[in-house]
Amino acid sequence: MKSIVHVDNSEFFRKVVKTFLREKGYESVECASIAETQKVLDSGLVSSVIMGLEFSDARGVELIKNLVTTNKKIPVIVLTSDENLEHRQKLMLLGVEDYILKSMNWQERLEGILKQIFK
């Protein structure tokens, strides 16, 4: 079974999202770093990536660029606290599926985009 990879620098938020995804019937893998995420992606068992943007080992934007330029089959959803409109526009132009703010009702929006991706 393919799974969703959720990468975020906050351990607490990774647990919250994992619980949410499990309740909605999705299998997920948590990652705390870009390096860890890359290992999971290399397994070939990933069907979507949910990610924040800031990490201690690399910027999330670099991973997004890599995913959308080398493997367009893996949809990327950005789930972040970064409210910068310019960042959002650039990432949407890169090809992310959605840019969801943590401060919004992210659960409803994430559920909707996942339903579109996995229909």
C-alpha positions in Angstrom: 0.0 0.0 0.0 1.3 3.5 -0.8 1.3 6.1 1.9 1.4 9.8 2.5 4.6 11.2 3.8 4.2 14.1 6.2 7.4 16.1 6.8 7.4 18.9 9.4 9.9 20.2 11.9 7.4 20.1 14.7 7.1 16.7 16.4 3.8 17.7 17.9 2.3 18.8 14.6 3.5 15.6 12.9 1.6 13.6 15.6 -1.6 15.7 15.1 -1.5 15.2 11.3 -0.8 11.5 11.6 -3.8 11.1 13.9 -6.0 13.1 11.5 -4.9 11.1 8.5 -5.4 7.8 10.3 -8.9 8.9 11.3 -9.6 9.7 7.6 -8.4 6.3 6.5 -5.0 7.2 5.2 -1.7 5.5 6.0 1.1 8.0 6.7 4.8 8.2 7.5 6.2 11.0 9.6 9.6 12.6 8.8 11.4 15.3 10.7 14.0 16.2 8.0 14.5 16.5 4.3 17.2 13.7 4.4 14.8 11.4 6.2 12.0 12.2 3.7 14.3 11.5 0.8 15.0 8.0 2.1 11.2 7.3 2.3 10.7 8.8 -1.2 13.4 6.5 -2.5 11.3 3.5 -1.4 8.8 4.1 -4.2 5.9 3.6 -1.9 4.8 7.2 -1.6 1.6 8.5 -3.2 1.6 12.1 -1.8 3.7 14.4 0.3 2.4 16.9 2.9 5.1 19.2 4.1 6.1 22.4 5.9 8.8 24.7 4.5 11.5 25.1 7.1 13.9 22.4 8.3 17.3 22.3 10.0 18.9 20.3 7.2 17.5 22.0 4.1 14.7 24.2 2.9 11.5 22.4 2.0 11.3 24.4 -1.2 14.3 22.5 -2.5 12.5 19.2 -2.0 9.4 20.5 -3.7 11.4 21.7 -6.7 13.0 18.3 -6.9 9.7 16.4 -6.7 7.9 18.5 -9.3 10.8 18.6 -11.7 11.8 14.9 -11.5 8.6 13.0 -10.5 5.4 14.8 -11.2 3.5 11.7 -10.1 3.9 12.6 -6.4 1.5 15.4 -5.5 2.8 17.9 -2.9 0.6 19.7 -0.4 2.2 22.5 1.6 0.9 22.8 5.2 2.7 25.7 6.8 2.5 28.7 9.1 4.2 30.8 6.4 1.5 33.4 5.4 3.8 35.1 2.8 1.7 35.5 -0.4 4.7 35.7 -2.6 5.9 32.3 -1.3 2.5 30.8 -1.9 2.3 32.1 -5.5 5.8 30.8 -6.3 5.0 27.3 -4.9 1.7 27.1 -6.7 3.5 28.1 -9.9 6.0 25.3 -9.2 3.2 22.8 -9.2 2.1 22.1 -5.6 -1.4 20.8 -5.2 -2.4 23.3 -2.5 -0.9 25.7 0.0 -2.7 25.4 3.4 -2.1 27.6 6.4 -1.9 25.9 9.8 -3.8 28.9 11.2 -6.8 28.2 9.0 -9.2 25.3 9.2 -6.5 23.1 7.7 -8.2 19.8 8.4 -11.2 20.5 6.2 -9.0 21.8 3.4 -6.5 18.9 3.6 -9.3 16.4 3.6 -10.8 18.0 0.5 -7.5 18.0 -1.5 -6.7 14.4 -0.5 -10.1 13.3 -1.7 -9.3 15.0 -5.1 -5.8 13.4 -5.3 -7.0 9.9 -4.4 -10.3 9.8 -6.3 
